[in-house]
Amino acid sequence: MKYLYRLYELLIVFPIFLVSTVLVGLFTIVGCALGNGHFWGYWPGHLWARLTISLLLLPVKVEGRENLEPGQSYVFVANHQGVFDIFLIYGFLNRNFKWMMKRGLLSIPVIGTACRSSHQIIVDKRGASKIKGTYDAARDILREGMSVVVFPEGSRSFTGHMGFFRRGAFMLADELQLPVCPLTINGSFNIMPRTRDWHWVIWHPLRLTIHKPIHPIGKGRENIDNMKDKSYEAVMSGLVAEYQGYVENKDQ
């Protein structure tokens, strides 16, 4: 069965994925140039992610949608198990949002241009002025009523376990007095761990848990620490037993 699945990936999934990725990038670039970047920056990617998951026959379970209020902006924070985190959140969170993403992704042909055109938030750590620009962009997006998705670990896990959470996302939520919504991802590491990037996909179910949002209790350090610590606890609580517990990620 494993080798039949690999043959299916090679002959059917890969060609469709390649063509759809290029088309989605082009649609996003052209659509954003014509206007309404919030629409074109989300919907083509949303459909592309769902198509990819469907083609790979990966079952998806989403828990906790009832925890989200219509029209509310959130700072979504999630554990970062692997590449398939992107497909799971983009395809199944069902909220229009912007990514906070690494600058290196801009070098990917077509996709990098699409990300820039759709005003995804590029995390640039090349000095204080660049870091300030990142937060200014995120602040502007949130003030427009959008949400953002952040991986506060900053890099993917090598083990499936969580590292520590950085403070940046929580400082942003504190400044704008927005709720933080923790997300737990299960299954992404099993499908394609970081140590096997862009190798064969391993069939495994995916699960996205949307936890209850954590609302501000004030403003300042106490609020930031409260949101960070409670978010970490919530995300950790949703992990399967195999990946429970902190494991140092030296890449953070």
N, C-alpha and C positions, 0 to 999 in steps of 0.2 A: 504493500500500500504506500509506503514511504516513497518508493521510486516512481510509482504512478503519479503521486502528487508532485514530485519534482519535474516529471515530464510535462505535466499540466502547467506548472509554473513557467517552464521554459518556452513552451510552444504557444500558450494562450495568455497567461497572465502578464508575462514580461512585455510582449509587444504592445498589448493594450495599455499597460501602465505607462510605457514610454511615450506612446502617442498622446494619451490623455494628459500626461504631465506637461508636455509641450503645449498642447491646446489650451489647457487651463491657464498656464502662464501667459500665453498670448491674449486670451480673452480678458484676463485680469489687467494686463498692461493697456490694451485698447479701451476697455470699459472705464478704467480709472482716468484715462486721458479725456474721455467724453464727459465724465462727471460722475458724481455719487460714488466716491471711493469706498465708502463704508459698505455699500452693496457689493461692488465688484471685488472688494478686498476680502469678502467672506464667502459668498454663495458659490462661486466656482470651486474654491478650495474645499468647501463643505461637501459638495457633490463628488468631487474627486476622491476625497477620503472615504466616503461611503462606498463608492464604486470599487476602490482598491480592497477594502475589507470584504466586500461581497464577492469579488472575483476570487479571493483567496479562501473563501468558504469558512471564514473565521466567525464563530458565534460571539455575539456581543450582548452583555447584560448591563443595563444602567439602573442604578439605585439612587433614590433621593431627589428626583426632579421636583418633588413637591416642596423641597426646601428653598427653592428660588422664587422670588417675587417678580412678576412681570414688570418690565420697565426699570428695574433697579440695576444700577451699575455695581459691579463687583471687581475686586482684585482676586482672581482665582489663583490658587497656589497648589501645585501638584508635585508628587514625587516623580523622579525622572528615571524610569527603568530602561528605556530604549527608544529606538527609532519609531516604533509603532505607537508611542505616546501621542505623536503628532496626528496620526490617522484617527485614533480613538477620540481625542478631544475635538479635533476639527469636525469629525463626522457625527459625533454623538452627544456632545454637550448641548447642542441646539440653542446656543446663544451667540449673537453677533459679538465679536471681540477682536482685539488686536493681540498679536504675539509680542512678547519681549524676547528677542532672539539675538544670537551671537552674530557679530559683524562678519565672521568668516563665511556665513551662509550666503552673503551677497555675491560671492565669487562663483556660485553655481549658475551656469548659463540659463537664461530665460527666467528661472525661478528667482534669482537674485534681483533682477530688474523688476519682476512682478512684486516682490516684497517691498522694494523701495517705492514703486508706483502706488501701492495700496497703503502706504504709510504705516507699515508694521514698525514696531519700536525697536530700533537697532541698539543693542548694548555695546557701547564703545568705551573701553577702559584705557584708551591711550592718553591719559592725562586728565586733570581736574575739569578742564573746560569741556572735554568730550563726555565725561560722566555727567556733568551738569546738563549737557544737551540731551542726553538720554532721558533724564528725569523730567526735563522741561517738555519733551515730546509726550511722555507718558501722562503727565499732568494735563496737558491740553486735550488728549484723547479722552481721558476720564471726565473732564469738564464738559465734553460734548455729549455725555450720556452713554458712552461706550463702556465696555468692560475690557480688562486685560488679563491675559493668561501668562503666569510666570512659573518657571521652575526654580524655586529658591535655593536648590542645591547647586545650581549653576552648571552642572555637568551630569552626564549620565552615569549611572551606577555600573561598577564592574562586577558586582556580586548579586544584584537584585535587591540588596538592602539599602536603607536610606543613610545618607551622610547627615551633615548638619544643615540647617537653614540659614541663609544669609539674611540680613536685616532689610535690604533695599526695598522689597515689595511692601513690607510692613510699614516702613517709613513713609512710603507714598500713600498708603491707605490712611495712615495717621494724619498726614498733612491735609488730605481732602476729606477726612472723616467719613470714609467709606467702609462698608463691611468687607471682610476677607472671607472667601469661601474656599475651604480646603477640598481637594479632590484626591482620591486614592485610585491609582492605576494598578491593576493586577493582570498578569499575563503577558505584558509587552516584553519583559525580560526573557520569558520562555520562548517567545516567537523568534526574536533576533537579539541576543545579548550583544553588548558593545564589542566584545571580543570576536564577534562573527559578523561585523558590519557587512551588509550587502552580499551575504552568502545565501544559501537556500533558506526559505522561510520554513519554520517548524510549526505545524498546525497546533494551535492551542487556543482555548477560549480567552476572551478579553472581558474585563469587568471594570466599569467606571462607577465609583461611589461618590456621590455629591453630598457632602456633609452639611450640617446646619451652619449657616454663615456666622461669623464671629463679629459682633458689632463693637464699635469703639466704646471704651469706658472712660474716656477723657481724652487728653491730648498730651503727647510727650513720651518720654522714655518708658514710663510704666505701661502706657497703652500699647506701645510698640512691642515690648517684651511679652505682654499678655497675649496679643494677637499671634505673635510668632510661636510662643510656647504652646498655646491651645491648638493652633493649626498643626503643629508638628505631632502633637498627641493624637489629633483626629485622623490625620493621614496615616500615621503608624497603626492606629487601631483598625483600620480597614484592610491592612495587608494580610495576606494568607500567612499561616504559621511559619511556612518555610522561609519567609523573608522578614519576619519580625526581628526587631532589635537593630540598634545602631552599629554600622560597620564603617570605619574610616575610609574615606575616598580621597586619596592623596592628590587626585586631579582637581579637587575643589580649590 
